[in-house]
């Protein structure tokens, strides 16, 4: 994996420092909102011998609040939930319970293991909604790069697609209402996937898309776009060397045809991530989008 991919998993070089397993900590307030609290390293799932953990950052007191899963990137084979602390306090100060799950990596674990994990994280949030002051009917997801791909899969797939994972029986549903995708791929079998990224796709699938086209389609968000899906906001740079902007425009075409609400924004000249002033603007647009679909009437 290129170092550049690892660096841009959450749009910037910032990462929070964990205070230890289960440590409750109060974060400083900001002009954007009030004080927030955070919990680190809560086990939400056991996969074989591994314990998968998540972090929570939430408003101090009150609720119930909408929840947003914040999913890190890293080519499906690296990255850390701590990376997404760049976004989580901002969400919490604006009235959201932000949840960042770790998920299993390829090539050791191939698709759909990663999707199984983030779907299980949604179930965990809904099952523990009262404890963590969450409204289980107002859950969204966002992600960066590979995390954007997984966020889209959360918003576009349902029980009829056969991807609910082993926790489906007897568990809460995995429906999310709104998705924000930062430069995540939408069509893993497409010819526009750069040569340097194809080994990552092969590691995720356990085969090349040419070897297993049905599996590549099954792992591609574009396959599932249909009426009634979650609202989607996508940000994509036009000079992204890892995820071409045509991946985003194909998603826009599919959303338009199916009547899925949202928008696709191309950042002209931007790469796989960006700095100021677009960093602050896209973060603000993200929160405004969630305000519309998780707090408002969704119109």
DOMARVO-720884 format. One record per residue (C-alpha): residue in three letters; residue number from 1; x, y, z. Coordinates in Angstrom, 2 decimals. Layout:
DOMARVO-720884
atom code ALA, pos NUM, c1 X, c2 Y, c3 Z
...
END
This chain:
DOMARVO-720884
atom code UNK, pos 1, c1 0.00, c2 0.00, c3 0.00
atom code UNK, pos 2, c1 1.27, c2 3.44, c3 -0.84
atom code UNK, pos 3, c1 2.07, c2 5.72, c3 2.05
atom code UNK, pos 4, c1 -0.01, c2 8.42, c3 0.37
atom code UNK, pos 5, c1 -3.11, c2 6.25, c3 0.65
atom code UNK, pos 6, c1 -2.54, c2 5.70, c3 4.35
atom code UNK, pos 7, c1 -1.99, c2 9.39, c3 4.98
atom code UNK, pos 8, c1 -5.22, c2 10.58, c3 3.41
atom code UNK, pos 9, c1 -7.60, c2 8.11, c3 5.01
atom code UNK, pos 10, c1 -9.41, c2 10.90, c3 6.82
atom code UNK, pos 11, c1 -8.52, c2 13.94, c3 4.71
atom code UNK, pos 12, c1 -5.66, c2 15.21, c3 6.84
atom code UNK, pos 13, c1 -2.59, c2 14.21, c3 8.80
atom code UNK, pos 14, c1 -4.37, c2 14.51, c3 12.14
atom code UNK, pos 15, c1 -5.15, c2 11.57, c3 14.41
atom code UNK, pos 16, c1 -6.38, c2 11.49, c3 17.99
atom code UNK, pos 17, c1 -4.40, c2 9.82, c3 20.77
atom code UNK, pos 18, c1 -6.29, c2 7.07, c3 22.56
atom code UNK, pos 19, c1 -6.54, c2 7.34, c3 26.33
atom code UNK, pos 20, c1 -6.79, c2 3.60, c3 26.79
atom code UNK, pos 21, c1 -9.50, c2 0.96, c3 26.63
atom code UNK, pos 22, c1 -12.88, c2 2.17, c3 27.84
atom code UNK, pos 23, c1 -11.51, c2 5.51, c3 28.99
atom code UNK, pos 24, c1 -14.15, c2 8.23, c3 29.22
atom code UNK, pos 25, c1 -12.77, c2 11.64, c3 28.44
atom code UNK, pos 26, c1 -14.21, c2 15.10, c3 28.07
atom code UNK, pos 27, c1 -13.18, c2 17.01, c3 24.98
atom code UNK, pos 28, c1 -12.81, c2 20.80, c3 24.89
atom code UNK, pos 29, c1 -15.76, c2 22.85, c3 23.73
atom code UNK, pos 30, c1 -15.73, c2 24.94, c3 20.57
atom code UNK, pos 31, c1 -17.71, c2 27.81, c3 19.11
atom code UNK, pos 32, c1 -19.54, c2 25.31, c3 16.91
atom code UNK, pos 33, c1 -21.24, c2 23.70, c3 19.91
atom code UNK, pos 34, c1 -20.90, c2 22.42, c3 23.44
atom code UNK, pos 35, c1 -18.79, c2 19.95, c3 25.32
atom code UNK, pos 36, c1 -18.45, c2 16.37, c3 24.15
atom code UNK, pos 37, c1 -17.42, c2 13.12, c3 25.78
atom code UNK, pos 38, c1 -15.60, c2 10.17, c3 24.26
atom code UNK, pos 39, c1 -15.29, c2 6.44, c3 24.89
atom code UNK, pos 40, c1 -12.50, c2 4.39, c3 23.37
atom code UNK, pos 41, c1 -12.03, c2 0.75, c3 22.44
atom code UNK, pos 42, c1 -15.47, c2 -0.72, c3 23.08
atom code UNK, pos 43, c1 -15.74, c2 -4.27, c3 21.77
atom code UNK, pos 44, c1 -18.70, c2 -4.57, c3 19.41
atom code UNK, pos 45, c1 -17.95, c2 -7.91, c3 17.75
atom code UNK, pos 46, c1 -15.79, c2 -11.00, c3 18.03
atom code UNK, pos 47, c1 -14.51, c2 -12.48, c3 14.77
atom code UNK, pos 48, c1 -12.64, c2 -15.69, c3 15.52
atom code UNK, pos 49, c1 -9.92, c2 -14.79, c3 17.99
atom code UNK, pos 50, c1 -10.12, c2 -11.08, c3 17.18
atom code UNK, pos 51, c1 -12.11, c2 -8.50, c3 19.11
atom code UNK, pos 52, c1 -13.29, c2 -5.64, c3 16.92
atom code UNK, pos 53, c1 -13.58, c2 -2.33, c3 18.73
atom code UNK, pos 54, c1 -15.17, c2 1.05, c3 18.16
atom code UNK, pos 55, c1 -14.81, c2 4.59, c3 19.52
atom code UNK, pos 56, c1 -17.68, c2 6.92, c3 20.42
atom code UNK, pos 57, c1 -17.71, c2 10.71, c3 20.63
atom code UNK, pos 58, c1 -21.01, c2 12.22, c3 21.76
atom code UNK, pos 59, c1 -22.57, c2 15.42, c3 23.10
atom code UNK, pos 60, c1 -22.36, c2 15.76, c3 26.86
atom code UNK, pos 61, c1 -25.84, c2 15.09, c3 28.21
atom code UNK, pos 62, c1 -29.19, c2 15.25, c3 26.51
atom code UNK, pos 63, c1 -30.42, c2 13.16, c3 23.65
atom code UNK, pos 64, c1 -31.50, c2 10.96, c3 22.06
atom code UNK, pos 65, c1 -29.33, c2 12.07, c3 19.14
atom code UNK, pos 66, c1 -28.85, c2 10.87, c3 15.58
atom code UNK, pos 67, c1 -25.79, c2 8.65, c3 15.16
atom code UNK, pos 68, c1 -23.21, c2 8.65, c3 12.39
atom code UNK, pos 69, c1 -20.76, c2 5.84, c3 11.69
atom code UNK, pos 70, c1 -17.42, c2 7.33, c3 10.60
atom code UNK, pos 71, c1 -15.46, c2 4.69, c3 8.67
atom code UNK, pos 72, c1 -11.73, c2 5.01, c3 8.06
atom code UNK, pos 73, c1 -9.93, c2 4.28, c3 4.81
atom code UNK, pos 74, c1 -6.70, c2 2.50, c3 3.99
atom code UNK, pos 75, c1 -7.31, c2 0.35, c3 0.91
atom code UNK, pos 76, c1 -9.40, c2 -2.14, c3 2.94
atom code UNK, pos 77, c1 -6.10, c2 -3.43, c3 4.37
atom code UNK, pos 78, c1 -4.83, c2 -0.72, c3 6.72
atom code UNK, pos 79, c1 -5.91, c2 2.35, c3 8.66
atom code UNK, pos 80, c1 -7.27, c2 2.87, c3 12.15
atom code UNK, pos 81, c1 -10.49, c2 4.08, c3 13.72
atom code UNK, pos 82, c1 -8.46, c2 6.74, c3 15.52
atom code UNK, pos 83, c1 -7.81, c2 8.44, c3 12.18
atom code UNK, pos 84, c1 -11.40, c2 9.65, c3 12.05
atom code UNK, pos 85, c1 -11.12, c2 11.80, c3 15.16
atom code UNK, pos 86, c1 -10.64, c2 14.64, c3 12.66
atom code UNK, pos 87, c1 -14.42, c2 14.48, c3 12.09
atom code UNK, pos 88, c1 -15.97, c2 12.95, c3 15.19
atom code UNK, pos 89, c1 -15.73, c2 15.88, c3 17.66
atom code UNK, pos 90, c1 -17.22, c2 18.20, c3 15.03
atom code UNK, pos 91, c1 -20.19, c2 15.88, c3 14.64
atom code UNK, pos 92, c1 -20.65, c2 15.54, c3 18.40
atom code UNK, pos 93, c1 -20.58, c2 19.31, c3 18.95
atom code UNK, pos 94, c1 -23.34, c2 19.61, c3 16.39
atom code UNK, pos 95, c1 -25.62, c2 17.09, c3 18.06
atom code UNK, pos 96, c1 -24.57, c2 13.66, c3 16.77
atom code UNK, pos 97, c1 -23.24, c2 10.51, c3 18.39
atom code UNK, pos 98, c1 -20.21, c2 9.71, c3 16.22
atom code UNK, pos 99, c1 -19.09, c2 6.08, c3 16.12
atom code UNK, pos 100, c1 -15.88, c2 4.88, c3 14.45
atom code UNK, pos 101, c1 -15.51, c2 1.10, c3 14.09
atom code UNK, pos 102, c1 -12.44, c2 -0.94, c3 13.29
atom code UNK, pos 103, c1 -13.01, c2 -3.64, c3 10.68
atom code UNK, pos 104, c1 -11.10, c2 -6.67, c3 9.43
atom code UNK, pos 105, c1 -8.48, c2 -6.20, c3 6.75
atom code UNK, pos 106, c1 -7.72, c2 -7.96, c3 3.52
atom code UNK, pos 107, c1 -5.93, c2 -9.95, c3 2.21
atom code UNK, pos 108, c1 -6.33, c2 -12.06, c3 5.36
atom code UNK, pos 109, c1 -10.08, c2 -11.46, c3 5.30
atom code UNK, pos 110, c1 -11.76, c2 -10.92, c3 1.93
atom code UNK, pos 111, c1 -15.07, c2 -9.33, c3 1.03
atom code UNK, pos 112, c1 -17.71, c2 -9.37, c3 2.47
atom code UNK, pos 113, c1 -15.91, c2 -9.53, c3 5.85
atom code UNK, pos 114, c1 -15.41, c2 -5.75, c3 5.92
atom code UNK, pos 115, c1 -19.06, c2 -5.07, c3 5.13
atom code UNK, pos 116, c1 -20.16, c2 -7.70, c3 7.66
atom code UNK, pos 117, c1 -18.22, c2 -5.78, c3 10.31
atom code UNK, pos 118, c1 -19.60, c2 -2.32, c3 9.62
atom code UNK, pos 119, c1 -23.13, c2 -3.74, c3 9.38
atom code UNK, pos 120, c1 -22.58, c2 -5.36, c3 12.75
atom code UNK, pos 121, c1 -21.43, c2 -1.97, c3 14.08
atom code UNK, pos 122, c1 -24.76, c2 -0.47, c3 12.93
atom code UNK, pos 123, c1 -26.61, c2 -3.28, c3 14.71
atom code UNK, pos 124, c1 -24.57, c2 -2.68, c3 17.85
atom code UNK, pos 125, c1 -25.38, c2 1.04, c3 17.83
atom code UNK, pos 126, c1 -29.09, c2 0.37, c3 17.45
atom code UNK, pos 127, c1 -29.08, c2 -2.38, c3 20.08
atom code UNK, pos 128, c1 -27.34, c2 -0.02, c3 22.53
atom code UNK, pos 129, c1 -29.28, c2 3.07, c3 21.51
atom code UNK, pos 130, c1 -30.73, c2 3.81, c3 24.94
atom code UNK, pos 131, c1 -27.37, c2 3.38, c3 26.69
atom code UNK, pos 132, c1 -25.58, c2 5.79, c3 24.36
atom code UNK, pos 133, c1 -28.47, c2 8.25, c3 23.85
atom code UNK, pos 134, c1 -29.03, c2 7.38, c3 20.20
atom code UNK, pos 135, c1 -32.22, c2 7.57, c3 18.15
atom code UNK, pos 136, c1 -32.07, c2 4.20, c3 16.33
atom code UNK, pos 137, c1 -34.27, c2 5.49, c3 13.50
atom code UNK, pos 138, c1 -31.81, c2 8.27, c3 12.65
atom code UNK, pos 139, c1 -28.51, c2 6.59, c3 11.80
atom code UNK, pos 140, c1 -26.16, c2 7.67, c3 9.01
atom code UNK, pos 141, c1 -22.72, c2 6.70, c3 7.76
atom code UNK, pos 142, c1 -19.74, c2 8.43, c3 6.25
atom code UNK, pos 143, c1 -16.31, c2 7.29, c3 5.17
atom code UNK, pos 144, c1 -13.10, c2 8.07, c3 3.39
atom code UNK, pos 145, c1 -11.74, c2 6.14, c3 0.40
atom code UNK, pos 146, c1 -12.26, c2 2.45, c3 1.29
atom code UNK, pos 147, c1 -14.42, c2 3.69, c3 4.16
atom code UNK, pos 148, c1 -16.45, c2 5.67, c3 1.66
atom code UNK, pos 149, c1 -17.00, c2 2.48, c3 -0.32
atom code UNK, pos 150, c1 -18.21, c2 0.69, c3 2.83
atom code UNK, pos 151, c1 -20.47, c2 3.62, c3 3.73
atom code UNK, pos 152, c1 -22.06, c2 3.46, c3 0.30
atom code UNK, pos 153, c1 -22.58, c2 -0.28, c3 0.70
atom code UNK, pos 154, c1 -24.38, c2 0.40, c3 3.99
atom code UNK, pos 155, c1 -26.65, c2 2.93, c3 2.34
atom code UNK, pos 156, c1 -27.40, c2 0.94, c3 -0.81
atom code UNK, pos 157, c1 -27.76, c2 -2.69, c3 0.33
atom code UNK, pos 158, c1 -30.59, c2 -4.29, c3 2.22
atom code UNK, pos 159, c1 -31.82, c2 -7.73, c3 3.32
atom code UNK, pos 160, c1 -32.82, c2 -8.77, c3 -0.20
atom code UNK, pos 161, c1 -29.21, c2 -8.39, c3 -1.39
atom code UNK, pos 162, c1 -27.89, c2 -11.22, c3 0.77
atom code UNK, pos 163, c1 -25.19, c2 -9.14, c3 2.44
atom code UNK, pos 164, c1 -26.54, c2 -8.73, c3 5.96
atom code UNK, pos 165, c1 -23.90, c2 -11.04, c3 7.41
atom code UNK, pos 166, c1 -24.01, c2 -13.66, c3 10.16
atom code UNK, pos 167, c1 -25.49, c2 -11.24, c3 12.72
atom code UNK, pos 168, c1 -28.70, c2 -10.65, c3 10.77
atom code UNK, pos 169, c1 -30.86, c2 -13.28, c3 12.44
atom code UNK, pos 170, c1 -32.37, c2 -11.83, c3 15.58
atom code UNK, pos 171, c1 -30.35, c2 -8.62, c3 15.40
atom code UNK, pos 172, c1 -31.32, c2 -5.04, c3 14.75
atom code UNK, pos 173, c1 -31.62, c2 -3.88, c3 11.16
atom code UNK, pos 174, c1 -28.67, c2 -2.22, c3 9.41
atom code UNK, pos 175, c1 -30.60, c2 0.50, c3 7.59
atom code UNK, pos 176, c1 -28.94, c2 3.91, c3 7.44
atom code UNK, pos 177, c1 -30.80, c2 7.03, c3 6.34
atom code UNK, pos 178, c1 -27.99, c2 9.15, c3 4.87
atom code UNK, pos 179, c1 -24.44, c2 8.58, c3 3.58
atom code UNK, pos 180, c1 -21.53, c2 10.92, c3 2.93
atom code UNK, pos 181, c1 -18.84, c2 9.40, c3 0.73
atom code UNK, pos 182, c1 -15.43, c2 11.02, c3 0.48
atom code UNK, pos 183, c1 -13.73, c2 9.68, c3 -2.68
atom code UNK, pos 184, c1 -14.78, c2 6.06, c3 -2.29
atom code UNK, pos 185, c1 -14.88, c2 3.77, c3 -5.36
atom code UNK, pos 186, c1 -18.26, c2 2.76, c3 -6.72
atom code UNK, pos 187, c1 -17.47, c2 0.20, c3 -9.45
atom code UNK, pos 188, c1 -14.63, c2 -2.21, c3 -8.67
atom code UNK, pos 189, c1 -14.77, c2 -3.92, c3 -12.07
atom code UNK, pos 190, c1 -14.54, c2 -0.74, c3 -14.13
atom code UNK, pos 191, c1 -11.76, c2 -0.19, c3 -16.65
atom code UNK, pos 192, c1 -11.05, c2 3.24, c3 -15.12
atom code UNK, pos 193, c1 -9.62, c2 1.70, c3 -11.92
atom code UNK, pos 194, c1 -5.91, c2 2.69, c3 -12.03
atom code UNK, pos 195, c1 -3.29, c2 -0.02, c3 -12.44
atom code UNK, pos 196, c1 -1.77, c2 0.83, c3 -9.05
atom code UNK, pos 197, c1 -5.09, c2 0.28, c3 -7.29
atom code UNK, pos 198, c1 -5.97, c2 -3.04, c3 -8.91
atom code UNK, pos 199, c1 -3.81, c2 -5.07, c3 -6.47
atom code UNK, pos 200, c1 -5.87, c2 -3.57, c3 -3.62
atom code UNK, pos 201, c1 -9.09, c2 -4.62, c3 -5.32
atom code UNK, pos 202, c1 -7.64, c2 -8.11, c3 -5.88
atom code UNK, pos 203, c1 -6.73, c2 -8.34, c3 -2.20
atom code UNK, pos 204, c1 -10.25, c2 -7.30, c3 -1.20
atom code UNK, pos 205, c1 -11.95, c2 -9.81, c3 -3.49
atom code UNK, pos 206, c1 -9.40, c2 -12.60, c3 -3.30
atom code UNK, pos 207, c1 -9.30, c2 -12.56, c3 -7.10
atom code UNK, pos 208, c1 -9.20, c2 -10.07, c3 -9.93
atom code UNK, pos 209, c1 -12.52, c2 -8.68, c3 -11.24
atom code UNK, pos 210, c1 -11.80, c2 -10.48, c3 -14.52
atom code UNK, pos 211, c1 -11.42, c2 -13.78, c3 -12.68
atom code UNK, pos 212, c1 -14.58, c2 -13.28, c3 -10.62
atom code UNK, pos 213, c1 -16.80, c2 -10.66, c3 -12.30
atom code UNK, pos 214, c1 -19.87, c2 -11.61, c3 -10.27
atom code UNK, pos 215, c1 -17.97, c2 -11.07, c3 -7.03
atom code UNK, pos 216, c1 -16.65, c2 -7.71, c3 -8.24
atom code UNK, pos 217, c1 -20.20, c2 -6.64, c3 -9.04
atom code UNK, pos 218, c1 -21.39, c2 -7.89, c3 -5.67
atom code UNK, pos 219, c1 -18.79, c2 -5.71, c3 -3.94
atom code UNK, pos 220, c1 -19.58, c2 -2.60, c3 -6.00
atom code UNK, pos 221, c1 -22.01, c2 0.03, c3 -4.65
atom code UNK, pos 222, c1 -23.11, c2 0.88, c3 -8.18
atom code UNK, pos 223, c1 -24.77, c2 -2.53, c3 -8.44
atom code UNK, pos 224, c1 -27.34, c2 -1.73, c3 -5.78
atom code UNK, pos 225, c1 -28.56, c2 1.80, c3 -6.50
atom code UNK, pos 226, c1 -32.37, c2 1.74, c3 -6.40
atom code UNK, pos 227, c1 -35.36, c2 3.79, c3 -5.33
atom code UNK, pos 228, c1 -35.69, c2 4.09, c3 -1.56
atom code UNK, pos 229, c1 -31.96, c2 3.98, c3 -0.82
atom code UNK, pos 230, c1 -30.29, c2 6.30, c3 1.66
atom code UNK, pos 231, c1 -29.64, c2 9.88, c3 0.57
atom code UNK, pos 232, c1 -26.04, c2 10.20, c3 -0.66
atom code UNK, pos 233, c1 -23.55, c2 13.05, c3 -0.75
atom code UNK, pos 234, c1 -20.28, c2 12.30, c3 -2.55
atom code UNK, pos 235, c1 -17.14, c2 14.44, c3 -2.69
atom code UNK, pos 236, c1 -14.58, c2 13.56, c3 -5.37
atom code UNK, pos 237, c1 -11.43, c2 15.23, c3 -6.66
atom code UNK, pos 238, c1 -10.93, c2 15.41, c3 -10.42
atom code UNK, pos 239, c1 -7.19, c2 14.68, c3 -10.11
atom code UNK, pos 240, c1 -7.49, c2 11.76, c3 -7.73
atom code UNK, pos 241, c1 -4.80, c2 9.22, c3 -8.74
atom code UNK, pos 242, c1 -6.49, c2 6.37, c3 -6.86
atom code UNK, pos 243, c1 -10.21, c2 6.83, c3 -7.48
atom code UNK, pos 244, c1 -11.02, c2 8.48, c3 -10.83
atom code UNK, pos 245, c1 -13.79, c2 11.05, c3 -10.82
atom code UNK, pos 246, c1 -15.67, c2 8.94, c3 -13.36
atom code UNK, pos 247, c1 -16.50, c2 6.61, c3 -10.48
atom code UNK, pos 248, c1 -18.45, c2 9.48, c3 -8.90
atom code UNK, pos 249, c1 -20.16, c2 10.58, c3 -12.10
atom code UNK, pos 250, c1 -21.37, c2 7.02, c3 -12.74
atom code UNK, pos 251, c1 -22.87, c2 7.05, c3 -9.24
atom code UNK, pos 252, c1 -24.56, c2 10.37, c3 -10.03
atom code UNK, pos 253, c1 -26.08, c2 8.91, c3 -13.19
atom code UNK, pos 254, c1 -27.37, c2 5.85, c3 -11.31
atom code UNK, pos 255, c1 -28.81, c2 7.97, c3 -8.48
atom code UNK, pos 256, c1 -30.56, c2 10.20, c3 -11.03
atom code UNK, pos 257, c1 -32.06, c2 7.23, c3 -12.85
atom code UNK, pos 258, c1 -33.29, c2 5.62, c3 -9.60
atom code UNK, pos 259, c1 -34.50, c2 8.82, c3 -7.96
atom code UNK, pos 260, c1 -32.08, c2 8.58, c3 -5.01
atom code UNK, pos 261, c1 -31.76, c2 11.98, c3 -3.30
atom code UNK, pos 262, c1 -28.46, c2 13.75, c3 -2.73
atom code UNK, pos 263, c1 -25.67, c2 15.13, c3 -4.85
atom code UNK, pos 264, c1 -22.22, c2 14.46, c3 -6.23
atom code UNK, pos 265, c1 -19.67, c2 17.27, c3 -5.99
atom code UNK, pos 266, c1 -16.48, c2 17.30, c3 -8.04
atom code UNK, pos 267, c1 -13.60, c2 19.30, c3 -6.58
atom code UNK, pos 268, c1 -11.71, c2 20.53, c3 -9.60
atom code UNK, pos 269, c1 -8.01, c2 19.76, c3 -9.39
atom code UNK, pos 270, c1 -8.29, c2 18.02, c3 -6.01
atom code UNK, pos 271, c1 -6.43, c2 14.77, c3 -5.31
atom code UNK, pos 272, c1 -7.27, c2 11.86, c3 -2.97
atom code UNK, pos 273, c1 -8.05, c2 14.25, c3 -0.15
atom code UNK, pos 274, c1 -7.60, c2 18.01, c3 0.15
atom code UNK, pos 275, c1 -6.58, c2 20.77, c3 2.50
atom code UNK, pos 276, c1 -8.01, c2 24.19, c3 3.35
atom code UNK, pos 277, c1 -10.25, c2 25.92, c3 2.55
atom code UNK, pos 278, c1 -12.05, c2 22.93, c3 1.02
atom code UNK, pos 279, c1 -11.41, c2 20.74, c3 4.06
atom code UNK, pos 280, c1 -13.47, c2 22.96, c3 6.36
atom code UNK, pos 281, c1 -16.12, c2 23.58, c3 3.71
atom code UNK, pos 282, c1 -16.68, c2 19.89, c3 2.93
atom code UNK, pos 283, c1 -16.82, c2 19.08, c3 6.64
atom code UNK, pos 284, c1 -19.47, c2 21.78, c3 7.09
atom code UNK, pos 285, c1 -21.37, c2 20.52, c3 4.06
atom code UNK, pos 286, c1 -21.25, c2 17.02, c3 5.53
atom code UNK, pos 287, c1 -22.87, c2 18.16, c3 8.76
atom code UNK, pos 288, c1 -25.44, c2 20.23, c3 6.86
atom code UNK, pos 289, c1 -26.33, c2 17.14, c3 4.80
atom code UNK, pos 290, c1 -26.81, c2 15.05, c3 7.93
atom code UNK, pos 291, c1 -28.82, c2 17.88, c3 9.49
atom code UNK, pos 292, c1 -31.15, c2 17.74, c3 6.48
atom code UNK, pos 293, c1 -31.66, c2 13.99, c3 6.38
atom code UNK, pos 294, c1 -31.15, c2 12.90, c3 10.00
atom code UNK, pos 295, c1 -32.59, c2 15.90, c3 11.83
atom code UNK, pos 296, c1 -34.87, c2 17.51, c3 9.27
atom code UNK, pos 297, c1 -37.60, c2 16.35, c3 6.95
atom code UNK, pos 298, c1 -35.14, c2 15.12, c3 4.32
atom code UNK, pos 299, c1 -36.28, c2 17.54, c3 1.67
END
